[in-house]
């Protein structure tokens, strides 16, 4: 059957019918009172989702735009920063930082392993002259299915007393608890096509008081991503440039759905889906790529040591119309990734697990009895 592709990737994620209908409305003027009302409403709901009383700014751009904005609005050329790198997106923030002339020191961990908070504590503690201006890291490393201990790392940043935290929460915001004010996070970036359940094209940057203080001193070049202009216009329920009007319609509808479900239930659902997927893969006889206890609530990465993961992905897509994510860079063919982020329900998890089992069986690669994975997932979900 055509046009029935199910997205089980870390983004774009499935979009609810209600959100699609809102997205399909005829555009309105982005300087109109009607649109200003939507900006005001979505800004208030974004603060609820981010668990903050501070600023949450909306940019028409990807999650990378939000992270780049966070970096260039709070730092100056030559500033020393500490970057966490344990996957594709950790690597990206190192590249972005170097592109802007920052002095980058890297805390590395192998792909599949979490960043060690102790490594950050040591580096920050040894910085007697307080040269570090920021710690930049990814919370949920999409490329490996690893969740890093943002709370612990951020605590070490606070003990340093001078650096700020710039966190990529693109696949963790809306999937697990990221209490910005409670943890004292300074800059948090996220993107629309993940936990927000809307199409790609919007990104969000949360800034607290310490971040704005750093912004006053920043001398890195910026124009479209100058957050000070977004802050001024946001206070007037507007935007400095032409925004994606229809994505705002979608955002308004999606945030209304999220509010109705409630943060506690949203986080519990993602946790349940992570556990069900992990237990299913183990029951099938496959090994998880992320270190035990550090699996992301957004995506589960699975090793394929004795076969090419791309072959499996192709069969699952062609036979069952389910799209799984592959490995990136040197991990291509060595892992596949199951997205369980955003508008995903229990049925989607069961269906994906069953498709994986059936496809492995067709390739004569199924180690255990067919149905073991579905049974394990069902046990968690029930």
Secondary structure, 3 states (H helix, E strand, C coil): CCCCCEEECCCCCCCCHHHHHHHCCCCCCCCCHHHHHHHHHHHHHHHHHHCCCCEEEEEECCHHHHHHHHHHCCCCCCCEEEEEECCHHHHHHHHHHHHCCCEEEEEECCCCCCCCHHHHHHHHHCCCCCCEEEEEEECEECCCCEECCHHHHHHHHHHHCCCEEEEECCCCECCECCCHHHHCCCEEEEECCCCCCCCCCEEEEEECHHHHHHHHHCCCCCCCCCHHHHHHHHCCCCCCCCCCHHHHHHHHHHHHHHHHHCHHHHHHHHHHHHHHHHHHHHHHCCCECCCCCCECCCEEEEECCCCCHHHHHHHHHHHHCEEEEECCHHHECCEEEEECCCCCCHHHHHHHHHHHHHHHHHCCCCCCCCCHHHHHHHHHHC
